[in-house]
Every structure is written in C-alpha cells, then in structure tokens.
Amino acid sequence: MSKLPDLEALAIFARVAETQSFSGAAEALGLSKATVSKAVTRLEQRLGTTLLHRTSRRFALTDSGRTLAARAAQMVHEAEEAEAQALDQSITPRGLVRLAAPMSFGMTYVAPALPDFLARHPDVSIDLHLSDETVDLVGGGFDCALRIAALPDSSLTARKLRPIRRHLVASPDYLDQRGRPAHPDDLSRHACLGYAYLPTPNTWRFRHATTGEEAVVRLAGPLRANNADALTAALCAGLGIAEQPEFIHWRDIAEGRLKVILPDWSLPEINLHLVAPGGGPRPARVAALMDHLAAVFTAPLWPGDAVGRRAPLAPASRLA
C-alpha cells in the first residue's frame, strides 16, 4: 500500500454510499458511471476487502463498507470545510500576517501605521518582526517585508516605494573641534561611526553630484553598531561623523543638533521596498496589508519630506 491514501476513491465511495447508487453518485459528482465503478473497485483492491454487494436489483454495504463510508463522509465534510475556509480567506481579509521590517524604521513608522489597518480589518492580526538583519522570508515563514537596501536578484517580488536619502552628519561641537571635511578623502583624518549592516560596513563610497568624481573611504572610529539609531547619542555627543538615513536624523538636523557635511557628494542609492515571496495569488489579508503599507510609505512621512505620491504605483516586479 502506498503511503498516501486514495482520497479521490474515498470521496467517490462516500457519495456512492450516500446515494445508494453508482448512477446517482456519478450524476452528483459529474463523472461517468464507469469512473465511479473503477474508483470503488480500486479502493476494494487496495484495502483487500469487499465494501458493497451490488446486483441489478440490490445494493448493500458490507460491515467494512458501512464503517468506511462513515469515516469517508466525515473526511469529505472536513475537506469541504477546509476548502471553503481557504476560499473565504482568499477573498475576505482574515487571519495572521507575518511582517518583517528594519528596527528603527519599524519602530518609528511601521508600527504607527498598523492600528488604522487593524481597525479597518478586525479579522486580521499581525506578527511584526523588527530587525536590521535581512530575514529569510520563505524560511522564516514571513508573508511580506519592508527592506531598505539595494536589492540583490532573488526569487522575491518587490515593489519600490521610495528612495531613502542618506547624509553624512556630525554635531556642531565635533565640527568646531575637528574641522569640516571638504572632500571625502578628508574623512581619513576623522572619527567615523559605522553601521554594521551596510553592504560594505568598513567602507563609504561617494560620487560628486556635478563632476561625477568617485571616492572610497576606509572607516576608522570609536563605535560601530548594528542599528543606525544607536549611533545618534554618540553623534550628538560629538564623538564622530556617521552616515545616517534621513528618516532617522531629520529632526536632529531641523533642531540644530546635527549638521549635514559634504552635501555635494552622494552615497549609493538605496530604496524602501515592499517584498514578498514569489508564487501565486496572495491571501486577501496579505494583499490588503501590502496595499496599506504602499499607500502609507509613498506619502510624506515628516515635515519637509520631499517624497510624495508623484505617480501611481507600478505593479510589483520579480527581481529574478
């Protein structure tokens, strides 16, 4: 006997037992009478027992047939319920969504965006995982994620939501004491605070906005962290210079605690993406949350944020 049960034959047999007729079962299932008869015969051969006696005038289940018919009918009922529930969840947002996001961005912007969604979808719950480390969506069982990066090719689907501007920043006290760099090469004489999850965490790469000149700087400084927010206290205390995304430092810039340096030199472009495992149609709960996040993060997020809804979102594209 094979390891998997013959579910098709069991379902057909359950309908035969219910209708007390091969013809009735065939009509109810939209199958030929011969297909129904072969399925019952196949099941009897598989089990090594007779399930029913049939003649041109008489139809009767054996003891084994009556026992199996009851179990098979229950199996069909449960399968129909499971299918109906899955169909319902594919149409109506309902169930759990597992969402991953970067720590600082997640705390400041993603978490506050969720109460409105949950209020509008009371049958949906969210498991929010915050980490700056890139999680394995498929292996970790995540439905979708927000990622701030230049994405590598993969089997994921991705929707670009906005560019993330980054600046070199330092406190006025630091610049008064150590001087303001005029060129990226000057950074070799400064304390540079590092972020561990950059593609090249020990190196900063620059391009001049006008001339196109490129520069590469090796970092040396008193602190490196795996979360960009963790560098803020050291920056404001005047311990060094750091590369920070605008969504972290905009308030410190506005209130004068930090200054942007080397404004004519740009760092490699990174973007906020909404990513999800590739495959077929997504459950309604996942599609609804992704649409909500896309709407939130294509709108301005802080005073002076230049990123807004400039054009309709392009459909998600596969990276690979």
DRENDO-1510 file (C-alpha; in Angstrom, 1 decimal, always signed):
<recs>
REC; n; res; u; v; w
REC; 1; MET; +0.0; +0.0; +0.0 .
REC; 2; SER; +1.3; +3.5; -0.9 .
REC; 3; LYS; +1.9; +5.9; +1.9 .
REC; 4; LEU; -0.8; +8.4; +0.8 .
REC; 5; PRO; -4.5; +7.3; +1.0 .
REC; 6; ASP; -6.5; +7.3; -2.2 .
REC; 7; LEU; -8.5; +10.4; -1.3 .
REC; 8; GLU; -10.3; +10.5; -4.6 .
REC; 9; ALA; -11.6; +7.0; -4.3 .
REC; 10; LEU; -12.7; +7.6; -0.7 .
REC; 11; ALA; -14.6; +10.7; -1.7 .
REC; 12; ILE; -16.3; +8.8; -4.6 .
REC; 13; PHE; -17.1; +5.9; -2.3 .
REC; 14; ALA; -18.7; +8.2; +0.3 .
REC; 15; ARG; -21.0; +9.6; -2.4 .
REC; 16; VAL; -21.9; +6.1; -3.6 .
REC; 17; ALA; -22.8; +5.1; -0.1 .
REC; 18; GLU; -24.8; +8.3; +0.4 .
REC; 19; THR; -26.8; +7.9; -2.9 .
REC; 20; GLN; -27.0; +4.1; -2.7 .
REC; 21; SER; -26.3; +4.1; -6.4 .
REC; 22; PHE; -23.4; +4.2; -8.8 .
REC; 23; SER; -25.5; +6.2; -11.2 .
REC; 24; GLY; -26.6; +8.7; -8.6 .
REC; 25; ALA; -23.0; +9.2; -7.4 .
REC; 26; ALA; -21.8; +9.7; -11.0 .
REC; 27; GLU; -24.5; +12.3; -11.6 .
REC; 28; ALA; -23.8; +14.1; -8.3 .
REC; 29; LEU; -20.1; +14.2; -9.0 .
REC; 30; GLY; -20.2; +14.9; -12.7 .
REC; 31; LEU; -18.3; +11.7; -13.5 .
REC; 32; SER; -19.1; +8.7; -15.7 .
REC; 33; LYS; -20.6; +5.7; -14.1 .
REC; 34; ALA; -17.5; +3.7; -15.3 .
REC; 35; THR; -15.2; +6.1; -13.4 .
REC; 36; VAL; -17.2; +5.7; -10.2 .
REC; 37; SER; -17.2; +1.9; -10.5 .
REC; 38; LYS; -13.5; +1.8; -11.2 .
REC; 39; ALA; -12.8; +4.0; -8.1 .
REC; 40; VAL; -14.7; +1.7; -5.8 .
REC; 41; THR; -13.0; -1.4; -7.3 .
REC; 42; ARG; -9.6; +0.3; -6.9 .
REC; 43; LEU; -10.4; +1.0; -3.2 .
REC; 44; GLU; -11.6; -2.6; -2.6 .
REC; 45; GLN; -8.4; -3.9; -4.1 .
REC; 46; ARG; -6.3; -1.5; -2.1 .
REC; 47; LEU; -8.0; -2.5; +1.2 .
REC; 48; GLY; -8.3; -6.2; +0.3 .
REC; 49; THR; -12.0; -6.3; +1.3 .
REC; 50; THR; -15.4; -6.1; -0.2 .
REC; 51; LEU; -17.1; -2.8; +0.6 .
REC; 52; LEU; -20.5; -3.4; -1.0 .
REC; 53; HIS; -22.7; -6.0; -2.7 .
REC; 54; ARG; -24.4; -4.9; -5.9 .
REC; 55; THR; -26.6; -6.6; -8.4 .
REC; 56; SER; -29.0; -5.3; -10.9 .
REC; 57; ARG; -31.7; -5.3; -8.2 .
REC; 58; ARG; -29.9; -4.9; -4.9 .
REC; 59; PHE; -27.3; -2.6; -3.3 .
REC; 60; ALA; -26.0; -3.2; +0.2 .
REC; 61; LEU; -22.9; -2.1; +2.1 .
REC; 62; THR; -20.8; -4.7; +3.9 .
REC; 63; ASP; -19.8; -4.2; +7.6 .
REC; 64; SER; -16.5; -2.9; +6.4 .
REC; 65; GLY; -18.2; -0.7; +3.8 .
REC; 66; ARG; -20.5; +0.9; +6.4 .
REC; 67; THR; -17.6; +1.7; +8.7 .
REC; 68; LEU; -15.5; +3.1; +5.9 .
REC; 69; ALA; -18.5; +5.1; +4.5 .
REC; 70; ALA; -19.0; +6.9; +7.7 .
REC; 71; ARG; -15.3; +7.8; +8.0 .
REC; 72; ALA; -15.1; +8.8; +4.3 .
REC; 73; ALA; -18.2; +11.0; +4.6 .
REC; 74; GLN; -16.6; +12.8; +7.6 .
REC; 75; MET; -13.4; +13.2; +5.6 .
REC; 76; VAL; -15.2; +14.8; +2.7 .
REC; 77; HIS; -17.1; +17.1; +5.0 .
REC; 78; GLU; -13.9; +18.3; +6.7 .
REC; 79; ALA; -12.2; +18.8; +3.3 .
REC; 80; GLU; -15.1; +20.8; +2.1 .
REC; 81; GLU; -15.0; +23.0; +5.2 .
REC; 82; ALA; -11.2; +23.5; +4.8 .
REC; 83; GLU; -11.6; +24.4; +1.2 .
REC; 84; ALA; -14.4; +26.9; +2.0 .
REC; 85; GLN; -12.3; +28.5; +4.8 .
REC; 86; ALA; -9.3; +28.8; +2.5 .
REC; 87; LEU; -11.5; +30.3; -0.3 .
REC; 88; ASP; -13.1; +32.7; +2.2 .
REC; 89; GLN; -9.6; +33.9; +3.4 .
REC; 90; SER; -8.6; +34.4; -0.2 .
REC; 91; ILE; -11.5; +36.8; -0.7 .
REC; 92; THR; -12.0; +38.4; +2.7 .
REC; 93; PRO; -9.0; +39.7; +4.8 .
REC; 94; ARG; -8.9; +37.3; +7.7 .
REC; 95; GLY; -6.1; +35.5; +9.6 .
REC; 96; LEU; -2.5; +36.2; +10.6 .
REC; 97; VAL; +0.1; +38.2; +8.5 .
REC; 98; ARG; +3.8; +37.9; +9.4 .
REC; 99; LEU; +5.6; +41.1; +8.6 .
REC; 100; ALA; +9.3; +41.9; +8.8 .
REC; 101; ALA; +10.8; +45.4; +8.9 .
REC; 102; PRO; +14.0; +47.2; +9.9 .
REC; 103; MET; +14.2; +48.1; +13.5 .
REC; 104; SER; +14.4; +51.9; +13.6 .
REC; 105; PHE; +12.1; +52.4; +10.6 .
REC; 106; GLY; +9.7; +49.8; +12.0 .
REC; 107; MET; +9.5; +51.4; +15.4 .
REC; 108; THR; +9.1; +55.0; +14.1 .
REC; 109; TYR; +7.0; +54.5; +11.0 .
REC; 110; VAL; +5.7; +50.9; +10.5 .
REC; 111; ALA; +4.3; +50.3; +14.0 .
REC; 112; PRO; +2.3; +53.6; +14.0 .
REC; 113; ALA; +0.8; +52.7; +10.6 .
REC; 114; LEU; -0.7; +49.4; +11.8 .
REC; 115; PRO; -3.5; +50.5; +14.2 .
REC; 116; ASP; -5.5; +52.1; +11.4 .
REC; 117; PHE; -5.2; +49.0; +9.2 .
REC; 118; LEU; -6.2; +46.7; +12.1 .
REC; 119; ALA; -9.2; +48.9; +12.9 .
REC; 120; ARG; -10.4; +48.5; +9.3 .
REC; 121; HIS; -9.7; +44.8; +9.2 .
REC; 122; PRO; -10.7; +43.4; +12.7 .
REC; 123; ASP; -10.4; +39.8; +11.5 .
REC; 124; VAL; -6.7; +40.3; +10.6 .
REC; 125; SER; -3.8; +40.0; +13.1 .
REC; 126; ILE; -0.2; +40.9; +12.5 .
REC; 127; ASP; +3.0; +39.4; +13.8 .
REC; 128; LEU; +5.6; +42.2; +13.4 .
REC; 129; HIS; +9.3; +41.2; +13.4 .
REC; 130; LEU; +11.8; +44.1; +13.8 .
REC; 131; SER; +15.4; +43.6; +12.9 .
REC; 132; ASP; +18.0; +45.3; +10.8 .
REC; 133; GLU; +19.3; +41.9; +9.7 .
REC; 134; THR; +17.9; +40.6; +6.4 .
REC; 135; VAL; +15.5; +37.8; +7.3 .
REC; 136; ASP; +14.8; +34.8; +5.1 .
REC; 137; LEU; +11.2; +35.4; +4.1 .
REC; 138; VAL; +10.5; +31.9; +2.9 .
REC; 139; GLY; +12.5; +30.0; +5.5 .
REC; 140; GLY; +11.2; +32.3; +8.3 .
REC; 141; GLY; +7.5; +31.9; +7.2 .
REC; 142; PHE; +7.0; +35.7; +6.5 .
REC; 143; ASP; +4.3; +36.9; +4.3 .
REC; 144; CYS; +6.0; +40.2; +3.4 .
REC; 145; ALA; +8.7; +42.6; +4.5 .
REC; 146; LEU; +9.8; +46.2; +4.2 .
REC; 147; ARG; +13.5; +46.4; +3.2 .
REC; 148; ILE; +15.8; +49.4; +2.9 .
REC; 149; ALA; +18.6; +48.4; +0.6 .
REC; 150; ALA; +19.8; +48.0; -3.0 .
REC; 151; LEU; +18.1; +44.6; -3.5 .
REC; 152; PRO; +20.1; +41.7; -5.0 .
REC; 153; ASP; +18.5; +39.5; -7.6 .
REC; 154; SER; +16.3; +36.9; -5.9 .
REC; 155; SER; +13.1; +34.9; -6.4 .
REC; 156; LEU; +11.2; +37.5; -4.3 .
REC; 157; THR; +8.8; +40.0; -5.8 .
REC; 158; ALA; +9.4; +43.6; -5.0 .
REC; 159; ARG; +7.7; +47.0; -5.2 .
REC; 160; LYS; +9.8; +50.1; -4.8 .
REC; 161; LEU; +8.1; +52.6; -2.6 .
REC; 162; ARG; +10.5; +55.5; -2.2 .
REC; 163; PRO; +14.2; +56.4; -2.3 .
REC; 164; ILE; +15.9; +56.7; +1.1 .
REC; 165; ARG; +18.2; +59.7; +1.2 .
REC; 166; ARG; +21.4; +59.4; +3.3 .
REC; 167; HIS; +23.7; +62.1; +4.5 .
REC; 168; LEU; +26.9; +62.4; +6.4 .
REC; 169; VAL; +26.2; +64.1; +9.6 .
REC; 170; ALA; +28.1; +65.4; +12.7 .
REC; 171; SER; +27.4; +67.7; +15.6 .
REC; 172; PRO; +28.4; +71.4; +15.6 .
REC; 173; ASP; +30.7; +70.7; +18.5 .
REC; 174; TYR; +32.5; +68.0; +16.6 .
REC; 175; LEU; +32.9; +70.2; +13.5 .
REC; 176; ASP; +34.2; +73.1; +15.7 .
REC; 177; GLN; +36.8; +70.9; +17.3 .
REC; 178; ARG; +37.9; +68.7; +14.3 .
REC; 179; GLY; +37.1; +70.9; +11.3 .
REC; 180; ARG; +34.6; +70.4; +8.5 .
REC; 181; PRO; +35.7; +67.9; +5.8 .
REC; 182; ALA; +35.8; +69.5; +2.3 .
REC; 183; HIS; +36.4; +66.2; +0.4 .
REC; 184; PRO; +35.7; +62.5; +1.2 .
REC; 185; ASP; +39.5; +62.0; +1.4 .
REC; 186; ASP; +39.5; +64.3; +4.4 .
REC; 187; LEU; +37.4; +61.7; +6.3 .
REC; 188; SER; +40.5; +59.5; +6.8 .
REC; 189; ARG; +41.6; +62.1; +9.5 .
REC; 190; HIS; +38.2; +62.0; +11.3 .
REC; 191; ALA; +36.4; +59.6; +13.6 .
REC; 192; CYS; +33.8; +57.8; +11.5 .
REC; 193; LEU; +31.0; +55.9; +13.3 .
REC; 194; GLY; +29.9; +52.7; +11.4 .
REC; 195; TYR; +26.7; +50.8; +10.7 .
REC; 196; ALA; +27.2; +47.0; +10.6 .
REC; 197; TYR; +24.6; +46.1; +8.0 .
REC; 198; LEU; +25.9; +48.2; +5.1 .
REC; 199; PRO; +26.9; +46.1; +2.1 .
REC; 200; THR; +30.5; +47.3; +2.8 .
REC; 201; PRO; +30.4; +48.2; +6.5 .
REC; 202; ASN; +34.0; +49.3; +6.7 .
REC; 203; THR; +33.9; +51.5; +3.6 .
REC; 204; TRP; +32.0; +54.6; +2.4 .
REC; 205; ARG; +31.6; +55.2; -1.3 .
REC; 206; PHE; +30.8; +58.7; -2.8 .
REC; 207; ARG; +30.1; +60.3; -6.1 .
REC; 208; HIS; +30.2; +64.0; -6.7 .
REC; 209; ALA; +26.9; +65.4; -7.9 .
REC; 210; THR; +28.4; +67.7; -10.6 .
REC; 211; THR; +31.7; +66.2; -11.7 .
REC; 212; GLY; +30.9; +62.5; -11.3 .
REC; 213; GLU; +34.2; +62.0; -9.4 .
REC; 214; GLU; +34.1; +58.9; -7.2 .
REC; 215; ALA; +35.8; +58.4; -3.8 .
REC; 216; VAL; +36.2; +55.5; -1.5 .
REC; 217; VAL; +36.9; +55.9; +2.2 .
REC; 218; ARG; +38.1; +53.3; +4.7 .
REC; 219; LEU; +36.4; +53.9; +8.1 .
REC; 220; ALA; +38.1; +54.3; +11.5 .
REC; 221; GLY; +36.3; +55.3; +14.6 .
REC; 222; PRO; +35.3; +54.5; +18.2 .
REC; 223; LEU; +31.9; +52.9; +17.5 .
REC; 224; ARG; +30.1; +50.6; +15.2 .
REC; 225; ALA; +26.5; +49.4; +15.7 .
REC; 226; ASN; +24.0; +47.1; +14.0 .
REC; 227; ASN; +21.3; +49.7; +14.4 .
REC; 228; ALA; +21.6; +53.3; +13.0 .
REC; 229; ASP; +19.6; +54.8; +15.8 .
REC; 230; ALA; +22.2; +53.6; +18.2 .
REC; 231; LEU; +24.7; +56.0; +16.7 .
REC; 232; THR; +22.6; +59.1; +17.4 .
REC; 233; ALA; +23.7; +59.6; +21.0 .
REC; 234; ALA; +27.4; +59.3; +20.0 .
REC; 235; LEU; +26.8; +61.8; +17.1 .
REC; 236; CYS; +25.1; +64.3; +19.3 .
REC; 237; ALA; +27.8; +63.9; +21.9 .
REC; 238; GLY; +30.4; +65.0; +19.3 .
REC; 239; LEU; +32.2; +61.6; +19.0 .
REC; 240; GLY; +32.3; +61.5; +15.3 .
REC; 241; ILE; +30.7; +61.5; +11.8 .
REC; 242; ALA; +28.2; +59.0; +10.6 .
REC; 243; GLU; +26.2; +58.1; +7.5 .
REC; 244; GLN; +22.6; +58.3; +8.5 .
REC; 245; PRO; +19.3; +57.9; +6.6 .
REC; 246; GLU; +17.1; +61.0; +6.6 .
REC; 247; PHE; +14.2; +59.3; +8.4 .
REC; 248; ILE; +16.5; +59.0; +11.5 .
REC; 249; HIS; +18.3; +62.4; +11.5 .
REC; 250; TRP; +15.7; +64.8; +10.1 .
REC; 251; ARG; +14.6; +66.1; +13.5 .
REC; 252; ASP; +18.2; +66.5; +14.8 .
REC; 253; ILE; +19.0; +68.4; +11.6 .
REC; 254; ALA; +15.9; +70.6; +11.9 .
REC; 255; GLU; +16.7; +71.4; +15.6 .
REC; 256; GLY; +20.4; +72.0; +15.1 .
REC; 257; ARG; +21.9; +69.1; +17.0 .
REC; 258; LEU; +23.4; +67.7; +13.8 .
REC; 259; LYS; +24.8; +69.2; +10.6 .
REC; 260; VAL; +25.0; +67.7; +7.1 .
REC; 261; ILE; +28.5; +67.6; +5.7 .
REC; 262; LEU; +29.8; +67.0; +2.1 .
REC; 263; PRO; +26.3; +67.8; +0.7 .
REC; 264; ASP; +27.6; +67.8; -2.9 .
REC; 265; TRP; +28.7; +64.2; -2.5 .
REC; 266; SER; +26.1; +61.4; -2.8 .
REC; 267; LEU; +26.2; +57.9; -1.3 .
REC; 268; PRO; +25.0; +54.9; -3.3 .
REC; 269; GLU; +21.2; +54.9; -3.8 .
REC; 270; ILE; +19.1; +52.8; -1.6 .
REC; 271; ASN; +15.3; +52.4; -1.6 .
REC; 272; LEU; +12.5; +51.3; +0.6 .
REC; 273; HIS; +11.0; +48.2; -1.0 .
REC; 274; LEU; +8.0; +46.1; -0.1 .
REC; 275; VAL; +8.9; +42.5; -0.8 .
REC; 276; ALA; +7.1; +39.1; -0.7 .
REC; 277; PRO; +7.8; +35.5; -1.7 .
REC; 278; GLY; +7.1; +34.8; -5.3 .
REC; 279; GLY; +4.3; +32.5; -6.4 .
REC; 280; GLY; +0.6; +32.6; -7.0 .
REC; 281; PRO; -2.1; +34.9; -5.8 .
REC; 282; ARG; -1.7; +36.2; -2.2 .
REC; 283; PRO; -4.3; +35.7; +0.5 .
REC; 284; ALA; -6.6; +38.8; +0.9 .
REC; 285; ARG; -5.1; +39.6; +4.3 .
REC; 286; VAL; -1.6; +39.9; +2.9 .
REC; 287; ALA; -2.7; +41.8; -0.2 .
REC; 288; ALA; -4.7; +44.2; +2.0 .
REC; 289; LEU; -1.7; +44.9; +4.3 .
REC; 290; MET; +0.7; +45.4; +1.4 .
REC; 291; ASP; -1.7; +47.9; -0.3 .
REC; 292; HIS; -2.0; +49.7; +3.0 .
REC; 293; LEU; +1.8; +49.9; +3.5 .
REC; 294; ALA; +2.3; +51.0; -0.1 .
REC; 295; ALA; -0.1; +53.9; +0.4 .
REC; 296; VAL; +1.4; +55.0; +3.7 .
REC; 297; PHE; +5.0; +54.9; +2.5 .
REC; 298; THR; +4.5; +56.7; -0.8 .
REC; 299; ALA; +3.2; +59.7; +1.2 .
REC; 300; PRO; +5.4; +62.3; +3.1 .
REC; 301; LEU; +6.4; +61.0; +6.5 .
REC; 302; TRP; +7.9; +64.0; +8.2 .
REC; 303; PRO; +8.0; +67.8; +7.7 .
REC; 304; GLY; +9.9; +68.6; +4.7 .
REC; 305; ASP; +9.9; +65.1; +3.3 .
REC; 306; ALA; +10.1; +65.6; -0.4 .
REC; 307; VAL; +8.8; +62.1; -1.2 .
REC; 308; GLY; +5.1; +62.1; -2.1 .
REC; 309; ARG; +2.6; +60.4; -4.3 .
REC; 310; ARG; +4.1; +61.5; -7.6 .
REC; 311; ALA; +2.6; +58.7; -9.8 .
REC; 312; PRO; +0.5; +55.5; -9.4 .
REC; 313; LEU; +2.5; +52.6; -8.0 .
REC; 314; ALA; +3.9; +50.3; -10.6 .
REC; 315; PRO; +2.9; +46.6; -10.1 .
REC; 316; ALA; +5.2; +44.5; -8.1 .
REC; 317; SER; +8.0; +43.1; -10.2 .
REC; 318; ARG; +10.1; +39.9; -9.8 .
REC; 319; LEU; +13.7; +40.6; -9.1 .
REC; 320; ALA; +15.0; +37.5; -10.8 .
</recs>
